[in-house]
């Protein structure tokens, strides 16, 4: 059959894991993700030979996996004088004879070396393409001698749709700056847009003066920003915005002349 109605009554059971997996991969993406549920698969080393992964959910190429509580896996001891990277992975397997699918946490042992250790190879083929084994890397386990270092997370946590929606909902603020100049700020996700028509209430000419006013939190730049004011009569003004919200103003403008302000930066 080339056309199948999945969510429809067919008279006999006809919906399989491939159907649900393809549907979920189409919604959340075809890769591997943790979901923002439970403890989001956070992990610790309960001892030098045991990694403990806490509760949460993951989606592997569309397959949903649920960890109801803490799950442990064994890490082999290191060797004095050598370094090693192990990988804790969430492994999907399919019995090609029975069709039964399972998932478990497995620790892949890296190759010991006196130099810089590399991560061990893992199964990268996609379940969507019919592979029988697929690994979702969860944590790198760095081992130096017999000492286990800090676990390194290797997965992304997929935000729920509500957070995505909220991040795309514009937030606005008005900033009253020096010399009567004011700007409006709109935030959409991480993008900050500054805009306004502004009229200075005094003449100004300076190569750089730190204003008393600051950009409010939530609109401050990650590394730096700038607002440019231009007027038809040649007046101009720049606001250099620092990550702490400080405004350094410079330019040449005259009282009563209209300036157009514009600026864009990435929020902290």
Secondary structure, DSSP 8 states (H G I E B T S, - for coil): -----TTS--SS----HHHHHHHHHHHH-SSEEEESSTTTT-EEEEETTEEEE-SEEEEETTEEEEE-S-EEEE-----TT-EEEEEEEEEEEE-TTT--EEEEEEEE----BSS-----------GGGT-SEEEEEEEEEEEETTEE---EE---EE--HHHHHHHHS-EEEEEE-GGG-EEEEEEETTEEEEEEEEE-SS-EEEEEEEEEEE--TTS-BSS-EEEEEEETTS-EEEEEE-TTSEEEEEEEE-TT-EEEEEEEEEB-
